[in-house]
């Protein structure tokens, strides 16, 4: 008994030494459940303003964010425009294919954009960034131009779906971690500016693509868009630079130890579940409006409206997250997105309600995309930030790729979009519940900033 008592006493002293808490507070900490995992896993704590470790501003830091914005425009902006191609392929090139089969092109593209983050994040931690970035940029540009030469479903799947999706991920995968090198207290705000790029791209590119289809045809539409994206990638290559020195910590390419943190594991699961439904309305807004009798000349603008509205969500969510916490902002905004997904099929026959739902939905999805890196970034130190954020983003590929095809199957079997809306909204709400559990695990309580 004396040995046990001495061991327990030593444990309390160790806690007191490490965390600056008296024995009474430590005793309460051990009795509370779940444990305060944010302490147990030592997430980085905000440092005072002016800390030399994180500039949190200045020309070099914000020029890096602008470079990240251009990279987001060139990658996620392109991927977020697939709704226009879904409609075009379904009505022109691949009339004999089901909506679900066509949706697989966009799903593969959207799923693969998350996969390379694991590799690029690890390379960044080891000090390799600009060389791989330049090589991936060249391959990505070639793949974009090759989409114009595709004629069969398989060719489009391999080129637009697989190639542009994967190499867009190679370009974007480490971008959030690069921004993390320069910001701490204003990190969520910087992430919000980064995410604005995909919103701008998702607004401008669908409108340009739709207009160009009727004027210059499919091939030259792709080529013109590819030239625009090439310029954006070139600017991003000039501006994006890492700041922190290389760190070769243990764990290899994939650090399973990070998943010993239940908060991190739950966060990754929550992201996947949410993505199973989050982008379903964005892909099917155009088709659902046409199916309800609205003019195609109007419905194709819905994708641009949603992406434009997401611009507001991306920027405002970053500001709110810096003040109130990333998950404190992410959970309610994503829940609103779930409600709009439920409402979307019931608003398709009237212009004004559909536009209102689209705008609110766009704001909510923008907030989600903006804040994706924030929670994984806080669940550990900066020496492993690239790999940890990369693992979280790579794991999201399952949810991102699976959602639209499942929705396409539901739409084909039901013959409408109401069941699709129930599916989309339902999985988003479940994802919000899992995010709330993540927050509880990280803080050890239901209140507090995280």
Wavefront OBJ file of the C-alpha trace (Angstrom):
o trace
v 0.000 0.000 0.000
v 2.843 2.396 0.789
v 4.325 1.807 -2.667
v 0.991 2.516 -4.311
v 0.581 5.626 -2.187
v 4.081 6.815 -3.088
v 3.451 6.124 -6.778
v 0.194 8.105 -6.693
v 1.876 10.949 -4.835
v 4.593 11.076 -7.474
v 1.922 11.170 -10.165
v 0.261 14.163 -8.532
v 3.597 15.953 -8.153
v 4.393 15.322 -11.815
v 1.057 16.765 -12.887
v 1.613 19.729 -10.591
v 5.044 20.352 -12.088
v 3.961 19.984 -15.727
v 0.745 21.926 -15.758
v 1.096 24.363 -12.878
v -2.033 23.061 -11.116
v -2.401 22.314 -7.436
v -3.271 18.793 -6.261
v -6.937 19.609 -5.797
v -7.301 20.726 -9.412
v -5.363 17.714 -10.672
v -7.572 15.405 -8.619
v -10.642 16.964 -10.241
v -8.973 16.598 -13.626
v -8.471 12.859 -13.100
v -12.017 12.330 -11.885
v -13.682 14.200 -14.754
v -14.712 12.212 -17.813
v -13.887 12.510 -20.635
v -10.369 13.646 -19.682
v -9.196 17.037 -20.843
v -7.455 15.822 -23.949
v -6.356 19.293 -24.946
v -4.051 19.130 -21.901
v -3.116 15.499 -22.331
v -2.044 16.018 -25.936
v -0.613 19.502 -25.344
v -2.067 21.489 -28.274
v -0.229 24.683 -29.015
v -1.482 27.633 -27.020
v -1.769 31.133 -28.511
v 1.302 33.201 -27.786
v 1.304 36.909 -27.008
v 0.979 39.356 -29.858
v 4.314 40.308 -31.306
v 5.832 36.903 -30.598
v 8.837 36.380 -32.901
v 7.797 32.740 -33.448
v 4.738 33.658 -35.506
v 4.687 36.966 -37.412
v 0.842 36.921 -37.578
v 1.041 39.665 -40.175
v 3.366 41.711 -42.328
v 4.027 41.803 -46.060
v 5.735 38.430 -46.321
v 3.112 36.611 -44.273
v 0.134 38.079 -46.120
v 1.783 37.624 -49.520
v 1.968 33.929 -48.636
v -1.760 33.979 -47.909
v -2.395 35.651 -51.287
v -0.367 32.898 -52.927
v -2.508 30.368 -51.062
v -5.623 32.142 -52.334
v -4.427 31.784 -55.940
v -3.626 28.119 -55.341
v -7.072 27.553 -53.876
v -8.598 29.300 -56.916
v -6.665 27.088 -59.323
v -7.437 23.798 -57.571
v -10.627 23.790 -55.500
v -12.106 26.517 -57.700
v -11.802 24.142 -60.660
v -13.150 21.158 -58.733
v -16.077 23.151 -57.313
v -17.157 23.966 -60.869
v -18.015 20.375 -61.725
v -21.742 21.013 -61.350
v -21.650 22.747 -64.746
v -19.935 19.719 -66.284
v -22.444 17.380 -64.612
v -25.244 19.151 -66.486
v -23.291 19.481 -69.760
v -22.214 15.835 -69.850
v -25.683 14.608 -68.893
v -27.348 16.658 -71.617
v -24.708 16.386 -74.354
v -21.622 14.178 -74.291
v -22.867 11.266 -72.168
v -26.641 11.226 -72.660
v -26.764 7.444 -72.320
v -25.078 7.439 -68.898
v -26.904 7.680 -65.590
v -26.509 10.766 -63.339
v -24.685 8.577 -60.836
v -22.139 7.427 -63.434
v -21.419 11.005 -64.493
v -21.232 12.117 -60.864
v -18.416 9.627 -60.351
v -16.177 11.840 -62.524
v -16.631 14.751 -60.148
v -16.478 12.496 -57.099
v -13.182 10.920 -58.128
v -11.859 14.394 -58.816
v -13.078 15.762 -55.505
v -11.977 12.701 -53.559
v -8.471 12.573 -55.026
v -7.790 16.229 -54.299
v -7.584 15.270 -50.609
v -5.361 12.192 -50.990
v -1.915 13.732 -51.695
v -2.038 15.922 -48.581
v -0.535 13.029 -46.618
v 2.559 12.951 -48.864
v 2.944 16.694 -49.370
v 2.488 17.361 -45.662
v 5.260 14.941 -44.758
v 7.542 16.361 -47.467
v 6.942 19.845 -46.076
v 7.903 18.756 -42.570
v 11.125 17.293 -44.019
v 11.923 20.560 -45.836
v 10.877 19.654 -49.395
v 8.260 21.992 -50.802
v 8.996 24.278 -53.753
v 10.645 21.601 -55.931
v 7.745 19.117 -55.725
v 5.339 22.063 -56.087
v 6.900 23.156 -59.376
v 6.911 19.621 -60.829
v 3.296 18.992 -59.793
v 2.280 22.344 -61.274
v 3.635 21.346 -64.671
v 1.798 18.016 -64.684
v -1.430 19.648 -63.471
v -1.372 22.207 -66.285
v -0.797 19.479 -68.892
v -3.700 17.450 -67.473
v -6.010 20.475 -67.680
v -5.268 20.983 -71.365
v -5.674 17.254 -72.079
v -9.289 17.351 -70.835
v -10.107 19.202 -74.083
v -8.911 16.203 -76.097
v -11.023 13.606 -74.245
v -13.803 11.935 -76.207
v -14.894 8.848 -74.251
v -16.218 8.441 -70.711
v -13.089 6.534 -69.681
v -10.812 9.269 -71.014
v -12.735 11.972 -69.149
v -12.715 9.876 -65.981
v -8.943 9.359 -66.158
v -8.037 12.886 -67.205
v -10.565 15.225 -65.604
v -11.495 12.949 -62.736
v -8.234 11.254 -61.726
v -5.377 13.354 -63.125
v -6.607 16.873 -62.414
v -8.035 15.761 -59.073
v -4.824 14.107 -57.845
v -2.442 16.818 -59.007
v -4.710 19.570 -57.722
v -4.250 17.808 -54.396
v -0.480 17.745 -54.870
v -0.590 21.515 -55.286
v -3.033 22.330 -52.509
v -2.191 19.627 -49.950
v 0.463 21.558 -48.009
v -0.974 25.032 -48.565
v -2.830 25.224 -45.212
v 0.321 24.069 -43.406
v 2.377 26.750 -45.182
v -0.080 29.378 -43.949
v 0.226 27.862 -40.458
v 3.959 28.619 -40.571
v 3.190 32.337 -40.597
v 0.085 32.692 -38.387
v -1.104 31.578 -34.965
v -3.497 34.045 -33.336
v -4.880 35.082 -36.731
v -4.600 31.630 -38.290
v -8.322 31.023 -38.841
v -8.610 34.435 -40.463
v -5.714 33.560 -42.782
v -7.398 30.228 -43.581
v -10.539 32.183 -44.435
v -8.658 34.304 -46.981
v -7.050 31.158 -48.383
v -10.451 29.542 -48.835
v -11.794 32.618 -50.626
v -9.829 31.491 -53.673
v -11.945 28.400 -54.211
v -15.072 30.483 -53.703
v -13.989 33.014 -56.330
v -13.054 30.201 -58.686
v -16.309 28.386 -58.021
v -18.181 31.600 -58.865
v -16.293 32.833 -61.922
v -15.373 29.560 -63.609
v -18.902 28.053 -63.889
v -20.272 31.264 -65.420
v -17.343 31.555 -67.826
v -17.549 27.879 -68.717
v -21.281 27.964 -69.347
v -20.999 31.032 -71.573
v -18.032 29.652 -73.487
v -19.703 26.285 -74.163
v -22.245 27.982 -76.446
v -19.739 30.304 -78.124
v -16.513 28.403 -78.730
v -17.442 24.780 -78.007
v -16.146 22.281 -75.469
v -12.497 22.097 -76.571
v -11.751 25.813 -76.562
v -13.728 26.302 -73.368
v -11.390 23.898 -71.590
v -8.316 25.497 -73.153
v -9.320 29.027 -72.109
v -10.058 27.890 -68.563
v -6.741 26.015 -68.501
v -4.861 29.194 -69.465
v -6.538 31.070 -66.599
v -5.684 28.351 -64.086
v -2.089 28.175 -65.361
v -1.612 31.866 -64.580
v -3.034 31.376 -61.069
v -0.726 28.393 -60.432
v 2.293 30.393 -61.624
v 1.534 33.283 -59.235
v 1.053 30.834 -56.367
v 4.447 29.253 -57.073
v 6.081 32.673 -56.812
v 4.449 33.622 -53.495
v 4.230 30.413 -51.460
v 7.263 29.859 -49.255
v 7.688 27.836 -46.021
v 9.131 29.632 -42.984
v 9.904 27.009 -40.351
v 12.989 24.758 -40.543
v 12.651 21.042 -41.422
v 11.728 18.648 -38.626
v 12.188 14.895 -39.035
v 10.190 13.641 -36.062
v 9.397 9.975 -35.595
v 6.462 8.251 -37.211
v 7.279 8.047 -40.903
v 4.826 9.041 -43.601
v 1.718 8.169 -41.612
v 1.828 8.811 -37.879
v -0.631 6.409 -36.266
v 0.187 7.918 -32.870
v -1.879 10.985 -33.774
v -4.976 8.773 -33.775
v -4.350 7.862 -30.145
v -5.869 11.252 -29.485
v -9.632 10.487 -29.524
v -10.372 14.116 -30.359
v -8.288 13.920 -33.543
v -9.832 10.589 -34.551
v -13.365 11.830 -33.939
v -12.605 14.999 -35.895
v -11.480 13.007 -38.946
v -14.596 10.807 -38.786
v -16.811 13.881 -38.403
v -15.264 15.501 -41.489
v -15.859 12.361 -43.559
v -19.485 11.980 -42.499
v -20.184 15.665 -43.172
v -18.634 15.505 -46.636
v -20.904 12.595 -47.564
v -23.675 15.155 -47.837
v -22.224 18.648 -47.848
v -21.534 19.017 -51.579
v -24.517 17.060 -52.864
v -26.779 20.142 -53.310
v -23.961 22.056 -55.023
v -23.661 19.383 -57.721
v -27.400 18.914 -58.247
v -28.729 22.479 -57.848
v -28.787 23.067 -61.599
v -30.455 19.780 -62.506
v -33.004 19.972 -59.689
v -34.125 23.423 -60.802
v -34.513 22.294 -64.400
v -36.423 19.198 -63.295
v -38.841 21.488 -61.446
v -39.454 23.507 -64.615
v -37.124 26.471 -64.150
v -35.247 27.868 -67.142
v -31.766 26.423 -67.790
v -30.636 29.995 -68.497
v -31.275 30.696 -64.806
v -30.494 27.420 -63.047
v -26.865 27.194 -64.140
v -26.232 30.430 -62.196
v -27.209 28.656 -58.962
v -23.770 27.040 -58.684
v -22.129 30.441 -59.087
v -24.535 31.978 -56.537
v -23.707 29.267 -53.986
v -19.966 29.676 -54.496
v -20.235 33.475 -54.349
v -22.166 33.228 -51.069
v -19.517 30.882 -49.735
v -17.069 33.777 -50.078
v -18.892 35.509 -47.230
v -18.894 32.329 -45.142
v -15.207 31.672 -45.676
v -14.014 35.113 -44.646
v -16.475 35.763 -41.808
v -15.978 32.295 -40.314
v -12.247 32.895 -40.047
v -12.808 36.128 -38.133
v -15.376 34.484 -35.844
v -13.169 31.434 -35.292
v -10.226 33.563 -34.124
v -12.534 35.179 -31.590
v -14.759 32.293 -30.458
v -12.925 29.144 -31.554
v -12.861 27.080 -34.765
v -15.266 24.318 -33.707
v -17.476 26.824 -31.887
v -17.953 28.475 -35.280
v -17.886 25.358 -37.446
v -20.621 23.385 -35.674
v -23.511 25.903 -35.883
v -22.677 27.054 -39.419
v -22.452 23.473 -40.704
v -25.724 22.635 -38.961
v -27.371 25.507 -40.865
v -25.968 23.969 -44.057
v -27.659 20.704 -43.112
v -30.988 22.456 -42.628
v -30.654 24.102 -46.056
v -29.932 20.703 -47.599
v -33.212 19.440 -46.154
v -35.022 22.516 -47.520
v -33.416 22.641 -50.971
v -35.657 20.105 -52.848
v -38.797 21.832 -51.571
v -37.678 25.214 -52.948
v -36.725 24.179 -56.484
v -39.985 25.189 -58.190
v -39.817 28.869 -57.165
v -36.985 31.236 -57.987
v -36.877 33.400 -54.845
v -36.990 30.597 -52.228
v -34.422 28.602 -54.210
v -32.043 31.566 -54.394
v -32.432 32.245 -50.653
v -31.733 28.605 -49.785
v -28.763 28.590 -52.165
v -27.232 31.712 -50.600
v -27.568 30.437 -47.014
v -26.293 27.007 -48.040
v -23.321 28.596 -49.799
v -22.373 30.626 -46.722
v -22.499 27.488 -44.564
v -20.371 25.356 -46.900
v -17.878 28.195 -47.190
v -17.445 28.246 -43.430
v -16.843 24.492 -43.352
v -14.166 24.563 -46.049
v -12.455 27.545 -44.464
v -12.153 25.930 -41.044
v -11.216 22.362 -42.042
v -7.503 22.738 -41.115
v -8.097 24.627 -37.853
v -8.980 21.753 -35.505
v -6.244 19.329 -36.698
v -3.728 22.192 -36.508
v -4.532 22.737 -32.819
v -4.419 19.076 -31.835
v -0.630 18.955 -31.728
v 2.531 20.997 -32.213
v 3.886 22.839 -35.252
v 6.774 20.397 -35.743
v 4.232 17.852 -37.011
v 1.603 20.231 -38.385
v 2.148 19.407 -42.057
v 1.811 15.657 -41.559
v -1.115 15.940 -39.112
v -3.148 18.302 -41.301
v -2.198 16.164 -44.305
v -3.446 12.986 -42.634
v -6.751 14.642 -41.750
v -7.261 16.003 -45.257
v -6.255 12.732 -46.933
v -8.664 10.770 -44.764
v -11.474 13.067 -45.940
v -11.205 11.607 -49.441
v -13.602 8.782 -48.533
v -16.451 11.107 -47.638
v -15.753 13.532 -50.481
v -15.743 10.789 -53.137
v -18.691 8.799 -51.829
v -21.376 11.436 -51.339
v -22.375 12.508 -54.886
v -22.614 8.979 -56.388
v -24.745 7.811 -53.460
v -26.961 10.831 -54.036
v -27.114 9.992 -57.745
v -28.302 6.451 -56.969
v -30.949 7.821 -54.604
v -32.095 10.310 -57.240
v -32.306 7.625 -59.931
v -34.302 5.234 -57.749
v -36.633 7.848 -56.281
v -37.090 9.828 -59.487
v -36.737 13.139 -57.659
v -34.588 15.145 -55.269
v -36.558 15.086 -51.998
v -34.953 11.847 -50.825
v -31.588 13.249 -51.911
v -32.161 16.276 -49.685
v -33.072 14.029 -46.743
v -29.888 12.012 -47.264
v -27.696 15.104 -47.610
v -29.153 16.965 -44.635
v -29.198 13.837 -42.467
v -25.507 12.991 -42.793
v -24.535 16.654 -42.294
v -26.448 16.764 -38.999
v -24.767 13.521 -37.891
v -21.432 15.110 -38.780
v -22.283 18.107 -36.584
v -23.009 15.796 -33.657
v -19.608 14.161 -34.139
v -17.947 17.583 -34.273
v -19.622 18.458 -30.969
v -18.209 15.239 -29.488
v -14.781 16.191 -30.855
v -15.013 19.503 -29.074
v -16.055 17.790 -25.821
v -13.111 15.398 -26.059
v -10.664 18.215 -26.744
v -11.856 20.464 -23.898
v -13.200 17.961 -21.397
v -16.311 20.110 -21.019
v -19.142 21.496 -23.120
v -18.164 25.148 -22.777
v -14.972 26.958 -23.675
v -13.090 28.202 -26.716
v -11.943 25.597 -29.203
l 1 2 3 4 5 6 7 8 9 10 11 12 13 14 15 16 17 18 19 20 21 22 23 24 25 26 27 28 29 30 31 32 33 34 35 36 37 38 39 40 41 42 43 44 45 46 47 48 49 50 51 52 53 54 55 56 57 58 59 60 61 62 63 64 65 66 67 68 69 70 71 72 73 74 75 76 77 78 79 80 81 82 83 84 85 86 87 88 89 90 91 92 93 94 95 96 97 98 99 100 101 102 103 104 105 106 107 108 109 110 111 112 113 114 115 116 117 118 119 120 121 122 123 124 125 126 127 128 129 130 131 132 133 134 135 136 137 138 139 140 141 142 143 144 145 146 147 148 149 150 151 152 153 154 155 156 157 158 159 160 161 162 163 164 165 166 167 168 169 170 171 172 173 174 175 176 177 178 179 180 181 182 183 184 185 186 187 188 189 190 191 192 193 194 195 196 197 198 199 200 201 202 203 204 205 206 207 208 209 210 211 212 213 214 215 216 217 218 219 220 221 222 223 224 225 226 227 228 229 230 231 232 233 234 235 236 237 238 239 240 241 242 243 244 245 246 247 248 249 250 251 252 253 254 255 256 257 258 259 260 261 262 263 264 265 266 267 268 269 270 271 272 273 274 275 276 277 278 279 280 281 282 283 284 285 286 287 288 289 290 291 292 293 294 295 296 297 298 299 300 301 302 303 304 305 306 307 308 309 310 311 312 313 314 315 316 317 318 319 320 321 322 323 324 325 326 327 328 329 330 331 332 333 334 335 336 337 338 339 340 341 342 343 344 345 346 347 348 349 350 351 352 353 354 355 356 357 358 359 360 361 362 363 364 365 366 367 368 369 370 371 372 373 374 375 376 377 378 379 380 381 382 383 384 385 386 387 388 389 390 391 392 393 394 395 396 397 398 399 400 401 402 403 404 405 406 407 408 409 410 411 412 413 414 415 416 417 418 419 420 421 422 423 424 425 426 427 428 429 430 431 432 433 434 435 436 437 438 439 440 441 442 443 444 445 446 447 448 449 450
